[in-house]
Amino acid sequence: MTMPKMHAQSVAQAHATGPKTLTERAYLAVRHDIVCGTLAPGERLRVEHLKDVYQVGAGTLREALSQLLSDALVTAEGQRGFRVAPISLADLADVTNTRVMLETEALRQSIRHGGAQWEAHLVACYDMLTQTEGAMDTPQTELWEQRNKAFHEALIAGYSSHWSKHFLSILYRHAERYRHINWRLTAAHASGRNVHQEHEAIFQAAVNRQEARAALALEAHIRLTHDIVRRQADQGQPHPSVGSAQG
């Protein structure tokens, strides 16, 4: 069968990232398509069809879907298989509140305990993100997401809590789902939001070791995503995640 273009790109990307097993390759490819919206919220994941799309066996694909179940990107229907996890404003609010709680404390601890190596890595990630944000009139979603994620991870890299970082990585993927849907529906600059200025405020406070200021800037940055989506929903937008929010 002919593989759809977006699915083909997902498989190629999974191979390019160097996963160690077929299950990991399938996991990364399906996760990419869920996050990017190629696999729509609520869509049934038919193993017999998708095993050909992702070029793996049925058992391998089921194992990958089980891993995505633990990430809450997939739901199980008893003996009826799997579906892509739904989205909603309530879900986005929960993701936002939990992410704020964990990520701002992780940033505080990272500023408190991070050394010269942490700071140098943060500067490097910020510079890469700045290059991406400064060079584009229209969002280059994939590259921006990679560098945005690297920046957020660098902010908390000085914190030693493995569990905080694990849960934040899951929450980040869920927030990313909403951003991809938003980008498909609205130009990223339509909200009048200056994401680079938000990143700059967080970065400057972090490198200056201003814990409280950095945490407040990060919280405002994360919450603005939900606020824009909520405002657009209140204005009668047809989809619960319509907007141009980024965070």
KEKE-3310 file (N, C-alpha, C; in steps of 0.2 Angstrom, whole numbers, plus 5000, padded with zeros to 4 digits):
npx = (5004:5002:5010:5004:5009:5012:5013:5023:5034:5034:5039:5051:5057:5058:5067:5078:5081:5087:5082:5082:5075:5062:5050:5052:5054:5042:5034:5039:5036:5021:5018:5023:5014:5002:5004:5006:4994:4991:4985:4970:4962:4953:4952:4950:4963:4967:4975:4978:4977:4986:4999:5004:5005:5015:5025:5028:5026:5010:5011:5022:5017:5006:5013:5019:5008:5004:5013:5011:4999:5003:5008:4997:4993:4985:4970:4963:4950:4945:4943:4942:4952:4962:4962:4965:4969:4957:4954:4952:4946:4945:4955:4966:4967:4970:4982:4990:4989:4996:5008:5013:5014:5024:5035:5039:5044:5054:5062:5066:5073:5083:5090:5095:5103:5110:5126:5140:5141:5128:5122:5130:5125:5111:5112:5117:5106:5096:5101:5100:5087:5083:5088:5080:5067:5070:5072:5061:5046:5034:5029:5041:5036:5041:5055:5055:5048:5057:5068:5062:5058:5070:5076:5067:5069:5083:5082:5077:5087:5097:5091:5089:5079:5073:5060:5052:5056:5053:5038:5036:5040:5031:5019:5023:5023:5009:5005:5010:5002:4991:4997:5000:4988:4983:4991:4988:4976:4976:4986:5002:5005:4994:4988:4994:5005:5021:5032:5045:5050:5044:5052:5064:5063:5061:5074:5083:5081:5083:5097:5102:5100:5088:5077:5062:5058:5060:5052:5040:5039:5040:5028:5018:5021:5018:5004:4998:4995:4984:4975:4973:4968:4956:4950:4947:4938:4928:4924:4917:4924:4925:4932:4938:4952:4956:4967:4982:4992:5007:5019)
npy = (4994:5012:5023:5036:5054:5061:5051:5044:5053:5053:5040:5040:5050:5044:5034:5041:5047:5037:5026:5011:4999:4990:4992:5004:5013:5012:5018:5031:5036:5035:5042:5055:5057:5058:5069:5079:5079:5072:5059:5060:5068:5056:5047:5030:5018:5007:4992:4982:4990:5000:4994:4991:5004:5010:5001:4989:4974:4967:4964:4972:4985:4985:4984:4997:5005:5002:5008:5021:5023:5023:5036:5043:5048:5039:5030:5015:5003:4992:4976:4981:4988:5003:5021:5037:5049:5060:5078:5093:5109:5108:5098:5104:5114:5107:5101:5113:5118:5108:5107:5120:5120:5110:5113:5127:5125:5116:5124:5134:5127:5122:5134:5137:5127:5124:5124:5131:5124:5120:5133:5137:5128:5131:5144:5141:5134:5143:5153:5145:5144:5157:5160:5153:5159:5172:5171:5168:5171:5164:5151:5138:5124:5111:5112:5123:5118:5108:5115:5124:5114:5109:5121:5123:5111:5113:5124:5118:5109:5109:5103:5089:5080:5066:5061:5072:5078:5067:5067:5080:5079:5072:5080:5091:5086:5084:5097:5102:5095:5104:5115:5112:5109:5122:5129:5124:5130:5144:5158:5160:5172:5179:5181:5192:5189:5190:5178:5177:5187:5183:5171:5177:5185:5175:5168:5178:5181:5169:5166:5177:5172:5175:5169:5170:5179:5173:5161:5167:5173:5161:5155:5164:5163:5150:5149:5158:5151:5143:5154:5161:5151:5148:5161:5162:5152:5156:5166:5160:5151:5136:5125:5117:5119:5130:5143:5153:5150:5148:5139)
npz = (5000:4998:5007:5017:5016:5027:5037:5032:5033:5047:5050:5044:5052:5064:5062:5059:5071:5078:5086:5096:5095:5086:5091:5098:5088:5081:5092:5093:5080:5080:5091:5086:5076:5083:5091:5082:5076:5064:5067:5072:5087:5097:5086:5080:5083:5072:5072:5062:5051:5053:5056:5044:5039:5047:5046:5053:5064:5070:5084:5088:5086:5094:5106:5106:5106:5119:5127:5123:5129:5143:5143:5142:5129:5122:5123:5130:5125:5132:5126:5113:5107:5103:5105:5099:5112:5118:5116:5126:5133:5147:5149:5144:5153:5165:5161:5160:5173:5181:5174:5177:5191:5193:5184:5187:5200:5198:5190:5199:5208:5199:5196:5208:5211:5199:5191:5182:5171:5168:5166:5154:5145:5145:5140:5127:5122:5122:5113:5101:5100:5099:5086:5078:5080:5077:5063:5056:5047:5046:5057:5058:5062:5066:5068:5077:5088:5092:5096:5106:5115:5119:5125:5136:5143:5146:5155:5167:5169:5179:5190:5200:5201:5195:5193:5192:5180:5171:5172:5167:5154:5148:5150:5142:5129:5128:5129:5117:5108:5107:5103:5090:5084:5085:5077:5064:5062:5064:5060:5068:5073:5075:5087:5092:5101:5108:5108:5108:5116:5129:5131:5132:5144:5153:5152:5155:5168:5174:5171:5178:5190:5197:5206:5209:5200:5188:5189:5190:5177:5169:5173:5168:5154:5151:5155:5147:5135:5138:5141:5129:5121:5128:5127:5114:5112:5120:5111:5102:5093:5083:5087:5102:5104:5097:5092:5094:5102:5111:5121)
capx = (5000:5005:5010:5002:5015:5014:5015:5030:5039:5035:5043:5058:5060:5059:5073:5083:5083:5091:5079:5086:5071:5057:5045:5053:5053:5034:5032:5041:5032:5014:5018:5023:5007:4996:5005:5005:4987:4989:4980:4965:4959:4947:4952:4952:4969:4966:4981:4978:4979:4992:5005:5007:5007:5021:5030:5030:5021:5005:5013:5026:5013:5002:5017:5020:5002:5003:5018:5008:4994:5006:5009:4990:4991:4981:4966:4961:4943:4944:4945:4940:4958:4965:4960:4969:4966:4953:4957:4946:4948:4947:4961:4972:4968:4973:4989:4993:4990:5000:5014:5015:5016:5030:5040:5041:5048:5060:5066:5068:5079:5089:5093:5098:5109:5114:5132:5143:5139:5120:5121:5132:5120:5105:5114:5117:5099:5092:5104:5098:5079:5082:5090:5074:5062:5071:5073:5055:5039:5029:5032:5043:5034:5045:5062:5054:5046:5063:5072:5058:5058:5077:5076:5063:5073:5089:5080:5077:5092:5101:5087:5091:5073:5071:5052:5049:5058:5049:5031:5036:5041:5024:5015:5025:5020:5002:5004:5012:4997:4987:5000:5000:4981:4982:4995:4984:4969:4977:4993:5005:5006:4987:4986:4998:5009:5028:5034:5052:5050:5043:5057:5070:5062:5063:5081:5087:5080:5087:5105:5104:5099:5082:5072:5055:5056:5060:5047:5034:5039:5038:5021:5014:5022:5014:4997:4995:4993:4977:4971:4972:4963:4949:4947:4944:4933:4922:4921:4913:4928:4922:4936:4940:4959:4958:4971:4989:4996:5013:5022)
capy = (5000:5018:5026:5044:5058:5063:5045:5042:5057:5051:5034:5042:5054:5039:5030:5046:5048:5032:5021:5005:4994:4992:4995:5011:5017:5013:5022:5038:5038:5036:5048:5061:5058:5060:5076:5084:5079:5068:5055:5065:5066:5052:5042:5023:5016:5000:4989:4979:4995:5004:4990:4992:5011:5011:4996:4985:4969:4969:4964:4977:4991:4985:4986:5004:5008:5002:5013:5028:5023:5026:5043:5046:5050:5034:5027:5009:5002:4985:4972:4984:4992:5009:5027:5043:5052:5066:5085:5098:5115:5106:5094:5109:5118:5102:5101:5119:5119:5103:5109:5126:5118:5106:5116:5133:5123:5113:5130:5137:5122:5122:5141:5137:5122:5123:5127:5134:5119:5121:5140:5137:5124:5135:5150:5138:5132:5150:5156:5141:5145:5164:5160:5150:5163:5178:5170:5165:5175:5159:5146:5131:5120:5105:5115:5127:5113:5104:5120:5126:5109:5109:5127:5121:5106:5116:5128:5114:5103:5109:5100:5082:5076:5062:5060:5079:5078:5062:5070:5086:5077:5069:5086:5095:5083:5086:5105:5102:5094:5109:5120:5110:5111:5129:5132:5123:5134:5151:5160:5160:5179:5182:5183:5197:5187:5189:5173:5178:5191:5179:5167:5181:5187:5169:5167:5183:5180:5162:5167:5181:5169:5178:5163:5172:5183:5168:5157:5171:5174:5155:5153:5168:5160:5143:5150:5162:5147:5142:5160:5162:5146:5150:5167:5161:5147:5160:5170:5155:5147:5130:5119:5118:5121:5135:5148:5153:5150:5144:5139)
capz = (5000:4998:5014:5017:5016:5034:5041:5029:5037:5054:5050:5042:5057:5069:5060:5059:5078:5080:5091:5097:5093:5081:5096:5100:5081:5081:5097:5091:5074:5081:5095:5082:5072:5088:5094:5076:5074:5059:5070:5076:5094:5097:5081:5082:5080:5070:5072:5056:5046:5055:5056:5037:5038:5051:5043:5059:5065:5074:5091:5089:5086:5100:5112:5105:5108:5126:5129:5123:5134:5149:5142:5141:5122:5119:5128:5128:5125:5134:5121:5107:5104:5106:5102:5101:5117:5116:5119:5128:5137:5153:5149:5143:5160:5169:5159:5161:5180:5183:5172:5181:5198:5193:5180:5190:5206:5195:5188:5205:5211:5194:5197:5215:5211:5193:5190:5176:5165:5167:5163:5148:5141:5144:5135:5120:5119:5121:5107:5095:5099:5096:5079:5075:5081:5073:5056:5053:5047:5048:5061:5056:5068:5069:5071:5083:5094:5094:5100:5112:5120:5122:5130:5142:5147:5149:5161:5173:5169:5185:5195:5200:5201:5189:5192:5189:5173:5168:5171:5163:5147:5146:5150:5137:5123:5128:5127:5110:5104:5107:5098:5083:5081:5084:5071:5058:5062:5064:5060:5075:5075:5075:5094:5094:5106:5106:5111:5110:5122:5134:5132:5134:5151:5157:5151:5158:5175:5175:5171:5183:5197:5200:5206:5209:5194:5183:5190:5187:5169:5166:5174:5163:5148:5151:5156:5141:5130:5140:5141:5122:5119:5132:5125:5107:5113:5122:5106:5097:5089:5082:5090:5109:5105:5092:5094:5091:5108:5111:5127)
cpx = (5004:5005:5009:5009:5017:5016:5022:5035:5040:5039:5050:5061:5062:5065:5079:5085:5086:5088:5082:5082:5065:5051:5046:5052:5045:5031:5033:5037:5025:5014:5018:5017:5002:4998:5004:4998:4985:4985:4976:4963:4953:4947:4954:4958:4968:4973:4983:4980:4986:4999:5008:5009:5014:5026:5032:5025:5016:5007:5017:5022:5009:5006:5018:5014:5001:5008:5015:5002:4996:5007:5003:4989:4986:4976:4964:4953:4942:4947:4944:4946:4959:4962:4965:4966:4963:4956:4951:4950:4949:4953:4967:4973:4972:4981:4993:4994:4996:5007:5017:5018:5023:5036:5043:5046:5054:5065:5069:5074:5085:5093:5097:5104:5113:5121:5134:5141:5132:5119:5124:5128:5114:5107:5114:5110:5095:5095:5101:5090:5079:5084:5083:5068:5063:5071:5066:5049:5033:5032:5034:5042:5039:5052:5060:5052:5053:5067:5069:5059:5065:5078:5073:5067:5079:5087:5080:5082:5097:5097:5088:5085:5071:5064:5049:5050:5054:5042:5031:5037:5035:5019:5017:5023:5012:5000:5006:5007:4992:4990:5000:4993:4980:4985:4991:4978:4971:4985:4996:5005:4999:4985:4989:5003:5016:5031:5042:5054:5049:5049:5063:5069:5063:5070:5085:5087:5083:5094:5107:5102:5093:5077:5065:5053:5056:5054:5040:5033:5037:5031:5017:5015:5018:5006:4994:4993:4985:4973:4969:4966:4956:4946:4944:4938:4927:4919:4918:4917:4925:4926:4938:4948:4961:4962:4978:4994:5002:5016:5027)
cpy = (5006:5021:5034:5048:5059:5057:5043:5046:5055:5045:5036:5046:5049:5035:5035:5048:5043:5027:5015:4999:4995:4995:5003:5016:5018:5018:5029:5040:5039:5042:5055:5062:5060:5067:5081:5084:5075:5062:5059:5063:5062:5047:5035:5021:5008:4997:4986:4984:4998:5000:4991:5000:5013:5005:4991:4979:4971:4969:4970:4984:4991:4987:4994:5008:5008:5007:5020:5028:5025:5033:5047:5050:5045:5032:5020:5008:4995:4981:4975:4988:4998:5015:5032:5047:5059:5072:5089:5104:5112:5102:5099:5113:5114:5102:5107:5120:5115:5105:5115:5124:5114:5110:5123:5131:5120:5119:5133:5133:5122:5129:5140:5132:5121:5127:5130:5130:5120:5128:5140:5133:5128:5141:5147:5136:5138:5153:5152:5143:5152:5164:5158:5155:5170:5177:5168:5170:5170:5153:5140:5127:5115:5108:5119:5123:5110:5109:5123:5121:5109:5115:5125:5116:5109:5121:5124:5108:5103:5106:5093:5078:5072:5062:5067:5079:5073:5065:5076:5085:5075:5075:5090:5092:5084:5093:5105:5100:5100:5115:5118:5111:5118:5132:5130:5127:5141:5152:5161:5167:5182:5184:5189:5196:5187:5184:5173:5182:5188:5174:5171:5183:5181:5168:5172:5183:5174:5163:5172:5179:5172:5173:5165:5175:5177:5163:5161:5172:5167:5153:5157:5165:5154:5145:5154:5157:5145:5148:5161:5157:5147:5156:5166:5156:5151:5165:5166:5152:5140:5124:5121:5121:5127:5140:5148:5153:5145:5144:5133)
cpz = (5000:5004:5013:5019:5023:5038:5038:5033:5044:5055:5049:5048:5063:5068:5061:5066:5081:5086:5091:5095:5089:5085:5097:5093:5080:5086:5095:5085:5076:5086:5091:5079:5077:5090:5088:5073:5067:5061:5074:5083:5093:5091:5083:5079:5078:5068:5065:5050:5047:5055:5049:5036:5041:5050:5049:5060:5070:5081:5092:5090:5092:5106:5112:5108:5116:5130:5129:5127:5141:5149:5141:5134:5119:5124:5125:5129:5127:5128:5114:5104:5108:5102:5104:5107:5115:5119:5121:5132:5144:5154:5148:5150:5165:5168:5161:5169:5183:5181:5176:5187:5198:5190:5184:5196:5203:5193:5194:5208:5206:5195:5203:5215:5205:5193:5184:5170:5163:5164:5156:5143:5140:5139:5128:5117:5118:5114:5101:5094:5097:5089:5075:5075:5077:5066:5052:5053:5048:5052:5057:5062:5071:5072:5077:5089:5096:5099:5106:5117:5123:5127:5136:5146:5150:5155:5167:5174:5175:5191:5195:5201:5195:5187:5189:5182:5168:5166:5167:5156:5144:5145:5144:5130:5123:5126:5120:5106:5102:5102:5091:5080:5080:5078:5064:5057:5061:5064:5067:5077:5076:5082:5096:5100:5104:5110:5113:5116:5129:5136:5135:5142:5155:5158:5155:5166:5178:5176:5176:5190:5201:5200:5205:5203:5188:5183:5188:5180:5166:5167:5169:5156:5147:5151:5150:5136:5131:5139:5134:5119:5122:5129:5118:5107:5115:5117:5100:5092:5089:5085:5097:5109:5100:5095:5091:5097:5108:5118:5129)
residu = (MET:THR:MET:PRO:LYS:MET:HIS:ALA:GLN:SER:VAL:ALA:GLN:ALA:HIS:ALA:THR:GLY:PRO:LYS:THR:LEU:THR:GLU:ARG:ALA:TYR:LEU:ALA:VAL:ARG:HIS:ASP:ILE:VAL:CYS:GLY:THR:LEU:ALA:PRO:GLY:GLU:ARG:LEU:ARG:VAL:GLU:HIS:LEU:LYS:ASP:VAL:TYR:GLN:VAL:GLY:ALA:GLY:THR:LEU:ARG:GLU:ALA:LEU:SER:GLN:LEU:LEU:SER:ASP:ALA:LEU:VAL:THR:ALA:GLU:GLY:GLN:ARG:GLY:PHE:ARG:VAL:ALA:PRO:ILE:SER:LEU:ALA:ASP:LEU:ALA:ASP:VAL:THR:ASN:THR:ARG:VAL:MET:LEU:GLU:THR:GLU:ALA:LEU:ARG:GLN:SER:ILE:ARG:HIS:GLY:GLY:ALA:GLN:TRP:GLU:ALA:HIS:LEU:VAL:ALA:CYS:TYR:ASP:MET:LEU:THR:GLN:THR:GLU:GLY:ALA:MET:ASP:THR:PRO:GLN:THR:GLU:LEU:TRP:GLU:GLN:ARG:ASN:LYS:ALA:PHE:HIS:GLU:ALA:LEU:ILE:ALA:GLY:TYR:SER:SER:HIS:TRP:SER:LYS:HIS:PHE:LEU:SER:ILE:LEU:TYR:ARG:HIS:ALA:GLU:ARG:TYR:ARG:HIS:ILE:ASN:TRP:ARG:LEU:THR:ALA:ALA:HIS:ALA:SER:GLY:ARG:ASN:VAL:HIS:GLN:GLU:HIS:GLU:ALA:ILE:PHE:GLN:ALA:ALA:VAL:ASN:ARG:GLN:GLU:ALA:ARG:ALA:ALA:LEU:ALA:LEU:GLU:ALA:HIS:ILE:ARG:LEU:THR:HIS:ASP:ILE:VAL:ARG:ARG:GLN:ALA:ASP:GLN:GLY:GLN:PRO:HIS:PRO:SER:VAL:GLY:SER:ALA:GLN:GLY)
# end
